Amino acid sequence: MPTTKTVNVPDIRGQIAHSNDLLALPDAVLEILESVGKDDISFEALADIIRRDPALTGRLLKIANSSFYGLTHRVNSIPQAIMVMGVTTVKCLALSASLFNANRLKSDLEIDINALYGGFVTTAMTCRKLAVACDYPAPEDAFTCGLLLEIGLLYFLDHYLDEYRVVIRNARQSGSLLQAERQKFGITHEEVGKLIAQKWCLPEHLISAIGNHHIHGSQPHKSLDDIIRLAVVLGRDVIMEDENPDYEEKITKITFMARRLGVNEQQLGDISGAIIRDSLAFARTIDIEVEDFEVILSRANKEIFCTYMSLQRLFQERQELTSRLLNEERERGILEAKQVATSTLAHYINNAAMEISGHSQILRMSLNTRDSNAIAAMLPHELDVFDIAVRKIVAVIEELSEVNMLDDLEFFDKSRILNIDEKIKARLANIDQPMRRSK
């Protein structure tokens, strides 16, 4: 009996649940995570922990004094920085400062590390700008959530580098990173990120956004979740490196999410126009090495061109589809109009035939009951009836010949019913005039 090959799937959920140091964080950051969860933590106590790490201290002061916060006075101490940014933001920035370490990821990753880190910063900056545009009450939460968005991805790269290289190759072939992750690990980087965020005791709204940043659709939504999702779609997918992404799908998602957030096209344009400059400035502030400005701008221009071409193709396809549907609709309308017209004309022929038949019977009965003089007196009227009936039939036959030329015919109230009655009456009026003159 053939044996089935067993695929070993690591117990990542168990590992996260039982590990106290998930991403090799510095001692100061671990102590911050532990302390911030306490109700009695003071600004000064938190500042003492941060001061033990000179690099972390320098980064937080740089951020507090950056144009990002736009303060009119200089922040010279960590307690001041905590007051400016808030405890949760300081906690998240301390985490991101440790995670964005150039030595954390290996150069043989098969991913451009600078582009990856640049993508993290750009997504975070986009989150903040979208939060401001849609009047979200805490733009800093959106920003820090954007920075920590891919902690699940970083966990895979930190603990399962060789396996994740295989995941990346499979994903680029199948077109789905989440599917490739689930096949290899039984869990996606979204789910891993949510578990880690819970382990770090991040606020619930940040946990939700981190755990659902690739989910799109009409499911119940929260503002921050939608902000994060839209920022992700607006950004570049460094992992997949798709040279020909589905721009139509991307445009559809952007339109859908922007409408839900109440962000208009002008606001999206302003955000896109400033995002490269502002992201590079912030990356320098926190000493993150990202791609050069020229590389980012060149890629952005290429994406703009590809998006334009996709929109042009989409517009052309829509035009062709509309034309085809209109032609099909007109053909159905013409067929129905012909059926109605034929029925109407048949009604006229039937009436005329009944008139001829009825008066013919009257004459036949008169032959048996009346004398020749009475019959002679009846003949002019009866002949007129026969003549008009015949002319009606002729008019109907002429009208039938025009039913096949429907383009210029009039319809009732733009319906599919031809204006047959008026046209027949007009023909009969022309018939009646010579009859009246002959009398």
C-alpha positions as CSV (number, residue, x, y, z in Angstrom):
1,M,0.0,0.0,0.0
2,P,1.5,3.4,-1.0
3,T,2.5,5.7,1.7
4,T,1.4,9.3,1.9
5,K,4.2,11.9,2.3
6,T,3.6,13.9,5.5
7,V,4.3,17.6,5.3
8,N,5.7,19.0,8.6
9,V,3.9,22.3,9.4
10,P,5.5,24.2,12.3
11,D,3.3,25.1,15.3
12,I,3.7,28.9,14.9
13,R,0.7,29.7,17.1
14,G,2.3,27.7,19.9
15,Q,5.7,29.3,19.4
16,I,4.2,32.8,19.6
17,A,2.2,31.9,22.7
18,H,5.1,30.5,24.6
19,S,8.0,32.8,23.5
20,N,8.8,36.0,25.4
21,D,11.1,37.4,22.7
22,L,9.5,37.0,19.3
23,L,11.8,39.1,17.1
24,A,15.1,39.4,19.0
25,L,14.2,42.8,20.4
26,P,16.7,44.8,22.5
27,D,16.3,44.6,26.3
28,A,15.1,48.1,26.5
29,V,12.3,47.5,24.1
30,L,11.2,44.3,25.9
31,E,11.2,46.2,29.1
32,I,9.1,48.9,27.5
33,L,6.6,46.3,26.3
34,E,6.3,44.9,29.8
35,S,6.1,48.2,31.6
36,V,3.6,50.0,29.3
37,G,1.0,47.4,30.1
38,K,1.0,48.4,33.8
39,D,-1.5,50.9,35.0
40,D,0.9,52.8,37.2
41,I,3.7,53.5,34.7
42,S,4.8,57.1,34.8
43,F,6.4,59.2,32.1
44,E,9.6,59.4,34.1
45,A,9.8,55.6,34.6
46,L,9.3,55.0,30.9
47,A,11.9,57.6,30.1
48,D,14.4,55.9,32.4
49,I,14.0,52.6,30.4
50,I,14.4,54.4,27.1
51,R,17.5,56.3,28.2
52,R,19.3,53.0,28.7
53,D,19.4,52.5,25.0
54,P,21.2,55.5,23.4
55,A,20.3,54.6,19.9
56,L,16.6,54.4,20.8
57,T,16.8,57.6,22.7
58,G,18.3,59.4,19.7
59,R,15.7,58.1,17.3
60,L,12.7,59.1,19.5
61,L,14.1,62.6,20.0
62,K,14.6,62.9,16.2
63,I,11.0,61.9,15.6
64,A,9.6,64.2,18.2
65,N,11.6,67.1,16.6
66,S,10.8,66.2,13.0
67,S,8.4,68.0,10.7
68,F,6.2,65.0,11.2
69,Y,4.9,66.6,14.4
70,G,5.4,70.2,13.4
71,L,6.1,71.5,16.9
72,T,7.0,75.2,17.4
73,H,9.5,74.4,20.2
74,R,12.3,71.9,20.4
75,V,11.9,68.7,22.5
76,N,15.1,68.2,24.5
77,S,14.2,65.2,26.8
78,I,12.5,61.8,26.6
79,P,9.7,62.8,29.1
80,Q,8.9,65.7,26.8
81,A,8.9,63.3,23.8
82,I,6.5,61.0,25.6
83,M,4.2,63.9,26.4
84,V,4.2,65.0,22.7
85,M,3.8,61.5,21.1
86,G,1.9,59.6,23.8
87,V,2.8,56.3,25.5
88,T,1.3,54.1,22.9
89,T,3.0,55.9,20.0
90,V,6.4,55.8,21.9
91,K,5.9,52.1,22.4
92,C,5.2,51.4,18.8
93,L,8.0,53.6,17.6
94,A,10.4,51.8,19.9
95,L,9.3,48.6,18.4
96,S,9.6,49.8,14.8
97,A,13.0,51.4,15.5
98,S,14.3,47.9,16.6
99,L,12.6,46.0,13.8
100,F,13.9,48.3,11.0
101,N,17.4,47.1,11.4
102,A,19.6,46.8,8.4
103,N,21.4,43.8,9.9
104,R,18.1,41.9,10.7
105,L,17.5,40.6,7.2
106,K,20.1,38.8,5.1
107,S,21.1,40.0,1.7
108,D,20.3,36.7,0.0
109,L,16.6,37.0,0.9
110,E,15.6,37.4,-2.8
111,I,13.8,40.6,-1.8
112,D,15.2,44.1,-2.1
113,I,15.6,44.9,1.6
114,N,15.8,48.7,1.1
115,A,12.7,48.6,-1.0
116,L,11.0,46.5,1.7
117,Y,11.8,48.9,4.5
118,G,10.9,51.8,2.2
119,G,7.5,50.2,1.6
120,F,6.9,50.0,5.3
121,V,7.6,53.7,5.8
122,T,5.6,54.7,2.7
123,T,2.6,52.6,3.9
124,A,2.8,54.2,7.4
125,M,3.0,57.7,6.0
126,T,0.1,57.0,3.6
127,C,-1.9,55.7,6.6
128,R,-1.4,59.0,8.4
129,K,-2.3,61.2,5.4
130,L,-5.4,59.1,4.8
131,A,-6.4,59.4,8.5
132,V,-6.1,63.2,8.2
133,A,-8.1,63.2,5.0
134,C,-11.0,61.2,6.4
135,D,-10.9,63.0,9.8
136,Y,-9.8,60.0,11.7
137,P,-9.3,61.2,15.3
138,A,-5.9,59.6,15.9
139,P,-3.6,60.0,12.8
140,E,-0.6,58.9,14.9
141,D,-2.3,55.6,15.6
142,A,-2.7,55.1,11.9
143,F,0.9,55.9,11.3
144,T,2.3,53.6,14.0
145,C,-0.1,50.8,12.9
146,G,1.3,51.2,9.3
147,L,4.9,50.9,10.6
148,L,4.1,47.7,12.5
149,L,1.8,46.3,9.8
150,E,4.1,43.6,8.5
151,I,5.4,42.2,11.8
152,G,4.0,38.8,10.8
153,L,6.1,39.0,7.6
154,L,9.2,39.9,9.6
155,Y,8.6,37.0,11.9
156,F,8.6,34.6,9.0
157,L,11.8,36.2,7.6
158,D,13.5,36.1,11.1
159,H,12.6,32.5,12.0
160,Y,12.0,30.6,8.7
161,L,14.1,32.4,6.1
162,D,14.8,29.3,3.9
163,E,11.2,28.2,4.0
164,Y,10.0,31.7,3.2
165,R,12.1,31.8,0.1
166,V,10.1,28.9,-1.2
167,V,6.9,30.6,-0.2
168,I,7.9,33.7,-2.2
169,R,8.7,31.6,-5.3
170,N,5.4,29.8,-5.1
171,A,3.5,33.0,-4.5
172,R,4.9,34.6,-7.6
173,Q,3.8,31.7,-9.7
174,S,0.3,31.3,-8.1
175,G,-0.3,35.0,-7.6
176,S,-1.3,34.7,-4.0
177,L,1.1,35.2,-1.1
178,L,-1.5,34.4,1.6
179,Q,-2.3,31.1,-0.1
180,A,1.4,30.2,-0.4
181,E,2.0,31.0,3.3
182,R,-1.0,28.9,4.4
183,Q,0.2,26.0,2.3
184,K,3.6,26.1,3.9
185,F,2.9,27.2,7.4
186,G,-0.8,26.7,8.0
187,I,-1.0,30.4,8.8
188,T,-0.6,33.7,7.0
189,H,1.6,36.7,7.9
190,E,-1.6,38.6,8.7
191,E,-2.6,36.1,11.3
192,V,0.9,35.9,12.7
193,G,1.0,39.7,13.0
194,K,-2.3,39.7,14.9
195,L,-1.0,37.1,17.3
196,I,2.2,39.1,17.9
197,A,0.3,42.3,18.4
198,Q,-1.9,40.6,21.0
199,K,1.3,39.3,22.7
200,W,2.7,42.8,22.8
201,C,-0.6,44.1,24.3
202,L,-1.1,46.6,21.5
203,P,-4.5,48.4,21.5
204,E,-7.4,46.4,20.1
205,H,-8.0,48.7,17.1
206,L,-4.3,48.3,16.1
207,I,-4.6,44.5,16.5
208,S,-7.6,44.4,14.2
209,A,-6.0,46.5,11.5
210,I,-2.8,44.5,11.5
211,G,-4.7,41.3,11.3
212,N,-7.0,42.3,8.4
213,H,-4.9,44.5,6.2
214,H,-5.4,42.3,3.1
215,I,-9.1,41.7,3.5
216,H,-11.3,43.5,1.0
217,G,-15.1,43.3,0.4
218,S,-18.4,44.4,1.9
219,Q,-17.8,42.9,5.4
220,P,-18.4,45.1,8.4
221,H,-15.5,47.6,8.7
222,K,-13.8,49.9,11.1
223,S,-12.3,53.2,10.0
224,L,-8.7,52.3,10.9
225,D,-9.0,48.9,9.2
226,D,-10.1,50.6,6.0
227,I,-7.4,53.3,6.2
228,I,-4.7,50.5,6.5
229,R,-6.3,48.5,3.6
230,L,-6.4,51.5,1.3
231,A,-2.8,52.4,2.1
232,V,-1.7,48.8,1.3
233,V,-3.5,48.9,-2.1
234,L,-2.0,52.3,-2.9
235,G,1.5,51.0,-2.2
236,R,3.8,48.7,-4.0
237,D,3.9,45.0,-3.4
238,V,7.7,44.4,-2.9
239,I,7.2,40.7,-2.2
240,M,5.3,39.7,-5.3
241,E,7.3,42.0,-7.7
242,D,4.5,41.6,-10.3
243,E,5.6,43.3,-13.5
244,N,2.0,43.2,-14.9
245,P,-0.4,43.5,-11.9
246,D,-4.1,43.6,-12.3
247,Y,-4.5,47.4,-12.4
248,E,-8.2,47.1,-13.0
249,E,-8.6,45.2,-9.7
250,K,-6.4,47.6,-8.0
251,I,-8.4,50.6,-9.2
252,T,-11.6,48.9,-8.2
253,K,-10.3,48.4,-4.6
254,I,-9.0,51.9,-4.4
255,T,-12.3,53.3,-5.5
256,F,-14.3,51.1,-3.2
257,M,-12.2,51.8,-0.1
258,A,-11.9,55.6,-0.8
259,R,-15.7,55.8,-1.1
260,R,-16.1,54.0,2.3
261,L,-13.7,56.4,3.9
262,G,-15.1,59.5,2.2
263,V,-11.8,60.4,0.6
264,N,-12.2,62.0,-2.9
265,E,-9.9,61.9,-5.9
266,Q,-8.3,65.3,-5.2
267,Q,-7.3,64.1,-1.8
268,L,-5.9,60.9,-3.2
269,G,-4.0,62.9,-5.7
270,D,-2.5,65.2,-3.1
271,I,-1.5,62.2,-0.9
272,S,0.2,60.4,-3.9
273,G,2.0,63.5,-4.9
274,A,3.6,64.1,-1.5
275,I,4.1,60.6,-0.3
276,I,7.6,59.9,-1.8
277,R,9.1,63.1,-0.5
278,D,7.6,62.8,3.0
279,S,8.4,59.1,3.3
280,L,12.1,59.7,2.4
281,A,12.3,62.5,4.9
282,F,10.9,60.4,7.7
283,A,13.2,57.4,6.8
284,R,16.2,59.7,7.2
285,T,14.8,60.9,10.6
286,I,14.8,57.4,12.0
287,D,17.9,56.3,10.1
288,I,16.2,53.7,8.0
289,E,18.0,52.9,4.7
290,V,15.6,52.9,1.8
291,E,15.9,53.2,-2.0
292,D,17.3,56.3,-3.6
293,F,14.8,59.0,-4.6
294,E,15.6,58.5,-8.3
295,V,14.8,54.8,-8.1
296,I,11.5,55.4,-6.3
297,L,10.5,58.1,-8.7
298,S,11.4,56.0,-11.7
299,R,9.3,53.2,-10.4
300,A,6.4,55.5,-9.6
301,N,6.5,57.0,-13.1
302,K,6.4,53.5,-14.6
303,E,3.4,52.6,-12.4
304,I,1.6,55.8,-13.4
305,F,2.2,54.9,-17.1
306,C,1.0,51.3,-16.5
307,T,-2.1,52.5,-14.7
308,Y,-2.8,55.0,-17.5
309,M,-2.5,52.3,-20.1
310,S,-4.7,50.0,-18.0
311,L,-7.4,52.7,-17.7
312,Q,-7.2,53.4,-21.4
313,R,-7.7,49.7,-22.1
314,L,-10.5,49.5,-19.6
315,F,-12.2,52.5,-21.1
316,Q,-11.9,51.0,-24.6
317,E,-13.3,47.6,-23.4
318,R,-16.2,49.4,-21.7
319,Q,-17.0,51.3,-24.9
320,E,-17.0,48.1,-26.9
321,L,-19.1,46.4,-24.3
322,T,-21.6,49.2,-24.2
323,S,-21.8,49.3,-28.0
324,R,-22.4,45.5,-28.1
325,L,-25.0,45.7,-25.4
326,L,-26.8,48.5,-27.2
327,N,-26.7,46.6,-30.5
328,E,-28.1,43.5,-28.8
329,E,-30.7,45.5,-27.0
330,R,-31.7,47.2,-30.3
331,E,-31.9,43.9,-32.0
332,R,-34.2,42.5,-29.3
333,G,-36.2,45.7,-29.4
334,I,-36.6,45.5,-33.2
335,L,-37.7,41.9,-33.0
336,E,-40.3,42.8,-30.4
337,A,-41.4,45.8,-32.4
338,K,-41.8,43.7,-35.5
339,Q,-43.9,41.2,-33.5
340,V,-46.1,44.0,-32.2
341,A,-46.4,45.7,-35.6
342,T,-47.2,42.4,-37.4
343,S,-50.0,41.8,-34.8
344,T,-51.4,45.3,-35.3
345,L,-51.3,45.0,-39.1
346,A,-52.9,41.6,-39.0
347,H,-55.7,43.3,-37.0
348,Y,-56.3,45.8,-39.8
349,I,-56.3,43.1,-42.5
350,N,-58.7,41.1,-40.4
351,N,-61.1,44.0,-40.0
352,A,-61.0,44.8,-43.7
353,A,-61.6,41.2,-44.6
354,M,-64.5,41.0,-42.2
355,E,-66.0,44.2,-43.8
356,I,-65.8,42.6,-47.3
357,S,-67.2,39.3,-46.1
358,G,-70.0,40.9,-44.2
359,H,-71.2,43.2,-47.0
360,S,-70.8,40.4,-49.5
361,Q,-73.2,38.3,-47.5
362,I,-75.7,41.3,-47.4
363,L,-75.6,41.4,-51.2
364,R,-76.1,37.7,-51.5
365,M,-79.1,37.8,-49.2
366,S,-80.5,40.8,-51.2
367,L,-80.4,38.8,-54.4
368,N,-83.0,36.4,-52.8
369,T,-85.2,39.0,-51.1
370,R,-85.1,42.2,-53.1
371,D,-85.8,43.3,-56.7
372,S,-83.3,44.5,-59.2
373,N,-84.0,48.2,-58.6
374,A,-83.4,47.9,-54.8
375,I,-80.1,46.0,-55.4
376,A,-79.0,48.6,-57.9
377,A,-79.6,51.3,-55.4
378,M,-77.5,49.5,-52.8
379,L,-74.5,48.8,-55.1
380,P,-72.8,52.3,-55.0
381,H,-72.5,52.1,-51.2
382,E,-71.5,48.5,-51.1
383,L,-68.9,49.0,-53.7
384,D,-67.5,52.0,-51.7
385,V,-67.2,49.7,-48.7
386,F,-65.4,47.0,-50.8
387,D,-63.1,49.7,-52.3
388,I,-62.2,51.1,-48.9
389,A,-61.6,47.7,-47.4
390,V,-59.3,46.7,-50.3
391,R,-57.5,50.0,-50.0
392,K,-57.0,49.3,-46.3
393,I,-55.5,46.0,-47.2
394,V,-53.2,47.6,-49.7
395,A,-52.2,50.2,-47.1
396,V,-51.4,47.5,-44.6
397,I,-49.3,45.6,-47.3
398,E,-47.4,48.8,-48.0
399,E,-46.8,49.3,-44.3
400,L,-45.6,45.7,-43.9
401,S,-42.9,46.5,-46.5
402,E,-41.6,49.3,-44.2
403,V,-41.6,47.3,-41.0
404,N,-38.2,45.9,-42.0
405,M,-36.9,49.5,-42.1
406,L,-37.3,50.4,-38.4
407,D,-34.5,53.0,-37.9
408,D,-36.6,56.0,-38.8
409,L,-40.0,54.9,-37.5
410,E,-41.7,56.5,-34.6
411,F,-42.4,54.7,-31.4
412,F,-44.8,55.5,-28.6
413,D,-43.0,57.2,-25.7
414,K,-39.7,55.5,-26.7
415,S,-41.3,52.1,-26.2
416,R,-41.0,49.2,-28.5
417,I,-44.5,49.7,-29.9
418,L,-44.5,51.1,-33.4
419,N,-46.8,54.0,-34.1
420,I,-48.7,51.8,-36.6
421,D,-52.2,53.3,-35.9
422,E,-51.2,56.9,-36.8
423,K,-49.4,55.7,-39.9
424,I,-52.4,53.6,-41.1
425,K,-54.8,56.5,-40.5
426,A,-52.5,58.8,-42.6
427,R,-52.6,56.3,-45.4
428,L,-56.4,55.9,-45.2
429,A,-56.8,59.7,-45.2
430,N,-55.0,59.8,-48.5
431,I,-57.3,57.0,-49.7
432,D,-60.5,58.7,-48.5
433,Q,-59.8,62.0,-50.3
434,P,-60.1,60.7,-53.9
435,M,-63.2,58.7,-52.8
436,R,-64.9,61.9,-51.6
437,R,-64.0,63.8,-54.7
438,S,-65.4,61.0,-56.9
439,K,-68.7,61.3,-55.1
